[in-house]
Amino acid sequence: MRTTLTIDDDVAAAIERRRRELNHSLKQEVNELLRAGLVHVEQERPNARRFRVEPLDVGKPLVDNFDDISAVLAIAEGENHR
């Protein structure tokens, strides 16, 4: 796959340093680093704890129609809510 990436200057410098040390092509070095990063991310995923929300039955609403704001305010703040 061919694509164009914009790489931050510090990342590009680190890739270039590593590429020269290992005598790799830019393509080879970027692919190796991406593979290593993907493996690292995939290994971390199973350790993450899942967050689960349990439903809570709070019963029947005190107001049948929430479109009637006056009735909702009367229950929430009392009859003198105005």
Backbone as JSON Lines, residues from 0, in Angstrom:
{"i":0,"aa":"M","n":[0.85,-1.18,0.0],"ca":[0.0,0.0,0.0],"c":[0.89,1.24,0.0]}
{"i":1,"aa":"R","n":[0.56,2.17,-0.81],"ca":[1.28,3.44,-0.83],"c":[0.43,4.48,-0.15]}
{"i":2,"aa":"T","n":[1.09,5.31,0.67],"ca":[0.38,6.38,1.35],"c":[1.36,7.51,1.65]}
{"i":3,"aa":"T","n":[0.82,8.63,2.06],"ca":[1.64,9.76,2.46],"c":[1.38,10.02,3.93]}
{"i":4,"aa":"L","n":[2.44,10.12,4.71],"ca":[2.33,10.4,6.13],"c":[3.05,11.69,6.46]}
{"i":5,"aa":"T","n":[2.5,12.43,7.41],"ca":[3.21,13.57,7.96],"c":[3.74,13.13,9.31]}
{"i":6,"aa":"I","n":[5.06,13.08,9.45],"ca":[5.69,12.58,10.66],"c":[6.31,13.75,11.4]}
{"i":7,"aa":"D","n":[6.08,13.81,12.69],"ca":[6.66,14.88,13.52],"c":[8.19,14.83,13.41]}
{"i":8,"aa":"D","n":[8.8,16.0,13.54],"ca":[10.26,16.12,13.37],"c":[11.04,15.21,14.31]}
{"i":9,"aa":"D","n":[10.63,15.14,15.58],"ca":[11.37,14.32,16.54],"c":[11.27,12.83,16.18]}
{"i":10,"aa":"V","n":[10.1,12.4,15.7],"ca":[9.91,11.01,15.3],"c":[10.73,10.71,14.06]}
{"i":11,"aa":"A","n":[10.72,11.62,13.09],"ca":[11.49,11.44,11.86],"c":[12.98,11.33,12.17]}
{"i":12,"aa":"A","n":[13.47,12.15,13.1],"ca":[14.89,12.11,13.46],"c":[15.24,10.78,14.13]}
{"i":13,"aa":"A","n":[14.35,10.28,15.0],"ca":[14.6,9.01,15.66],"c":[14.6,7.85,14.65]}
{"i":14,"aa":"I","n":[13.67,7.9,13.71],"ca":[13.62,6.86,12.67],"c":[14.89,6.91,11.83]}
{"i":15,"aa":"E","n":[15.3,8.1,11.47],"ca":[16.49,8.25,10.63],"c":[17.74,7.75,11.35]}
{"i":16,"aa":"R","n":[17.88,8.08,12.64],"ca":[19.02,7.59,13.43],"c":[19.04,6.06,13.45]}
{"i":17,"aa":"R","n":[17.89,5.5,13.76],"ca":[17.79,4.03,13.84],"c":[18.03,3.39,12.48]}
{"i":18,"aa":"R","n":[17.5,4.0,11.42],"ca":[17.67,3.48,10.06],"c":[19.14,3.41,9.69]}
{"i":19,"aa":"R","n":[19.89,4.47,10.02],"ca":[21.32,4.5,9.7],"c":[22.1,3.47,10.52]}
{"i":20,"aa":"E","n":[21.77,3.35,11.82],"ca":[22.46,2.38,12.68],"c":[22.3,0.96,12.17]}
{"i":21,"aa":"L","n":[21.09,0.65,11.69],"ca":[20.78,-0.72,11.26],"c":[20.97,-0.93,9.76]}
{"i":22,"aa":"N","n":[21.33,0.16,9.06],"ca":[21.52,0.1,7.62],"c":[20.27,-0.42,6.89]}
{"i":23,"aa":"H","n":[19.11,0.08,7.33],"ca":[17.83,-0.27,6.72],"c":[17.38,0.83,5.78]}
{"i":24,"aa":"S","n":[16.48,0.49,4.89],"ca":[15.83,1.52,4.08],"c":[14.76,2.17,4.95]}
{"i":25,"aa":"L","n":[14.31,3.34,4.57],"ca":[13.26,4.03,5.32],"c":[12.0,3.16,5.37]}
{"i":26,"aa":"K","n":[11.64,2.58,4.23],"ca":[10.46,1.72,4.17],"c":[10.58,0.55,5.15]}
{"i":27,"aa":"Q","n":[11.74,-0.11,5.15],"ca":[11.94,-1.26,6.03],"c":[11.86,-0.84,7.5]}
{"i":28,"aa":"E","n":[12.49,0.28,7.83],"ca":[12.5,0.72,9.23],"c":[11.11,1.13,9.7]}
{"i":29,"aa":"V","n":[10.39,1.88,8.89],"ca":[9.04,2.3,9.27],"c":[8.13,1.09,9.44]}
{"i":30,"aa":"N","n":[8.22,0.13,8.54],"ca":[7.39,-1.07,8.66],"c":[7.72,-1.86,9.92]}
{"i":31,"aa":"E","n":[9.01,-2.01,10.26],"ca":[9.39,-2.73,11.46],"c":[8.89,-2.03,12.71]}
{"i":32,"aa":"L","n":[9.02,-0.71,12.74],"ca":[8.56,0.04,13.91],"c":[7.05,0.0,14.05]}
{"i":33,"aa":"L","n":[6.35,0.08,12.93],"ca":[4.88,-0.02,12.99],"c":[4.45,-1.4,13.47]}
{"i":34,"aa":"R","n":[5.09,-2.45,12.97],"ca":[4.76,-3.81,13.42],"c":[4.99,-3.95,14.93]}
{"i":35,"aa":"A","n":[6.13,-3.47,15.39],"ca":[6.45,-3.57,16.82],"c":[5.43,-2.79,17.65]}
{"i":36,"aa":"G","n":[5.06,-1.63,17.18],"ca":[4.05,-0.83,17.88],"c":[2.7,-1.52,17.92]}
{"i":37,"aa":"L","n":[2.31,-2.13,16.83],"ca":[1.03,-2.85,16.78],"c":[1.03,-4.04,17.72]}
{"i":38,"aa":"V","n":[2.14,-4.78,17.76],"ca":[2.24,-5.92,18.68],"c":[2.12,-5.43,20.12]}
{"i":39,"aa":"H","n":[2.81,-4.35,20.42],"ca":[2.78,-3.78,21.77],"c":[1.35,-3.37,22.16]}
{"i":40,"aa":"V","n":[0.66,-2.7,21.27],"ca":[-0.71,-2.25,21.55],"c":[-1.64,-3.44,21.73]}
{"i":41,"aa":"E","n":[-1.5,-4.45,20.89],"ca":[-2.36,-5.63,20.99],"c":[-2.1,-6.39,22.29]}
{"i":42,"aa":"Q","n":[-0.87,-6.41,22.77],"ca":[-0.56,-7.11,24.02],"c":[-1.14,-6.38,25.23]}
{"i":43,"aa":"E","n":[-1.24,-5.08,25.17],"ca":[-1.78,-4.3,26.28],"c":[-3.29,-4.44,26.41]}
{"i":44,"aa":"R","n":[-3.95,-4.63,25.31],"ca":[-5.41,-4.61,25.3],"c":[-6.06,-5.61,26.25]}
{"i":45,"aa":"P","n":[-5.64,-6.89,26.29],"ca":[-6.32,-7.84,27.18],"c":[-6.19,-7.51,28.67]}
{"i":46,"aa":"N","n":[-5.16,-6.77,29.04],"ca":[-4.95,-6.44,30.45],"c":[-5.87,-5.32,30.93]}
{"i":47,"aa":"A","n":[-6.43,-4.58,30.01],"ca":[-7.29,-3.47,30.4],"c":[-8.59,-4.01,31.0]}
{"i":48,"aa":"R","n":[-9.0,-3.43,32.11],"ca":[-10.25,-3.85,32.73],"c":[-11.42,-3.24,31.99]}
{"i":49,"aa":"R","n":[-12.4,-4.06,31.72],"ca":[-13.61,-3.57,31.06],"c":[-14.46,-2.83,32.06]}
{"i":50,"aa":"F","n":[-15.05,-1.76,31.63],"ca":[-15.95,-0.99,32.46],"c":[-17.37,-1.39,32.09]}
{"i":51,"aa":"R","n":[-18.13,-1.76,33.08],"ca":[-19.49,-2.2,32.8],"c":[-20.44,-1.45,33.73]}
{"i":52,"aa":"V","n":[-21.54,-1.01,33.16],"ca":[-22.56,-0.31,33.92],"c":[-23.73,-1.25,34.11]}
{"i":53,"aa":"E","n":[-24.1,-1.46,35.35],"ca":[-25.25,-2.3,35.66],"c":[-26.5,-1.43,35.71]}
{"i":54,"aa":"P","n":[-27.57,-1.87,35.05],"ca":[-28.81,-1.08,35.1],"c":[-29.42,-1.11,36.5]}
{"i":55,"aa":"L","n":[-30.08,-0.05,36.87],"ca":[-30.73,0.05,38.17],"c":[-32.18,0.44,37.94]}
{"i":56,"aa":"D","n":[-33.08,-0.36,38.43],"ca":[-34.51,-0.07,38.29],"c":[-34.89,0.94,39.36]}
{"i":57,"aa":"V","n":[-35.23,2.14,38.95],"ca":[-35.6,3.2,39.89],"c":[-37.12,3.33,40.02]}
{"i":58,"aa":"G","n":[-37.83,2.43,39.37],"ca":[-39.28,2.45,39.49],"c":[-39.95,3.35,38.47]}
{"i":59,"aa":"K","n":[-41.23,3.57,38.67],"ca":[-42.03,4.37,37.75],"c":[-41.71,5.85,37.96]}
{"i":60,"aa":"P","n":[-41.59,6.61,36.87],"ca":[-41.34,8.05,37.02],"c":[-42.49,8.74,37.75]}
{"i":61,"aa":"L","n":[-42.16,9.8,38.47],"ca":[-43.19,10.55,39.19],"c":[-44.06,11.38,38.25]}
{"i":62,"aa":"V","n":[-43.56,11.63,37.07],"ca":[-44.29,12.43,36.07],"c":[-44.52,11.56,34.85]}
{"i":63,"aa":"D","n":[-45.76,11.57,34.35],"ca":[-46.06,10.76,33.17],"c":[-45.52,11.38,31.89]}
{"i":64,"aa":"N","n":[-45.47,12.72,31.85],"ca":[-45.07,13.4,30.62],"c":[-44.01,14.45,30.96]}
{"i":65,"aa":"F","n":[-42.77,14.2,30.54],"ca":[-41.69,15.14,30.83],"c":[-41.75,16.39,29.95]}
{"i":66,"aa":"D","n":[-42.67,16.42,28.98],"ca":[-42.85,17.62,28.17],"c":[-43.53,18.72,28.96]}
{"i":67,"aa":"D","n":[-44.24,18.35,30.03],"ca":[-44.92,19.34,30.88],"c":[-43.93,19.81,31.94]}
{"i":68,"aa":"I","n":[-43.14,20.81,31.6],"ca":[-42.08,21.31,32.47],"c":[-42.63,21.81,33.79]}
{"i":69,"aa":"S","n":[-43.79,22.41,33.75],"ca":[-44.4,22.93,34.96],"c":[-44.65,21.81,35.97]}
{"i":70,"aa":"A","n":[-45.13,20.67,35.5],"ca":[-45.4,19.53,36.39],"c":[-44.09,18.97,36.94]}
{"i":71,"aa":"V","n":[-43.07,18.9,36.11],"ca":[-41.76,18.4,36.55],"c":[-41.19,19.32,37.62]}
{"i":72,"aa":"L","n":[-41.25,20.64,37.41],"ca":[-40.73,21.59,38.39],"c":[-41.55,21.56,39.68]}
{"i":73,"aa":"A","n":[-42.83,21.35,39.57],"ca":[-43.69,21.29,40.77],"c":[-43.27,20.12,41.65]}
{"i":74,"aa":"I","n":[-42.91,19.0,41.03],"ca":[-42.48,17.83,41.81],"c":[-41.06,18.05,42.34]}
{"i":75,"aa":"A","n":[-40.17,18.57,41.51],"ca":[-38.77,18.72,41.89],"c":[-38.54,19.84,42.9]}
{"i":76,"aa":"E","n":[-39.25,20.98,42.71],"ca":[-38.98,22.15,43.53],"c":[-40.16,22.58,44.38]}
{"i":77,"aa":"G","n":[-41.27,21.91,44.27],"ca":[-42.46,22.29,45.02],"c":[-43.39,23.16,44.18]}
{"i":78,"aa":"E","n":[-44.57,23.34,44.66],"ca":[-45.58,24.1,43.9],"c":[-45.21,25.56,43.7]}
{"i":79,"aa":"N","n":[-44.38,26.12,44.57],"ca":[-44.0,27.53,44.49],"c":[-42.72,27.72,43.69]}
{"i":80,"aa":"H","n":[-42.55,26.97,42.62],"ca":[-41.3,26.98,41.84],"c":[-41.15,28.21,40.97]}
{"i":81,"aa":"R","n":[-42.16,29.01,40.82],"ca":[-42.12,30.15,39.88],"c":[-41.39,31.28,40.45]}
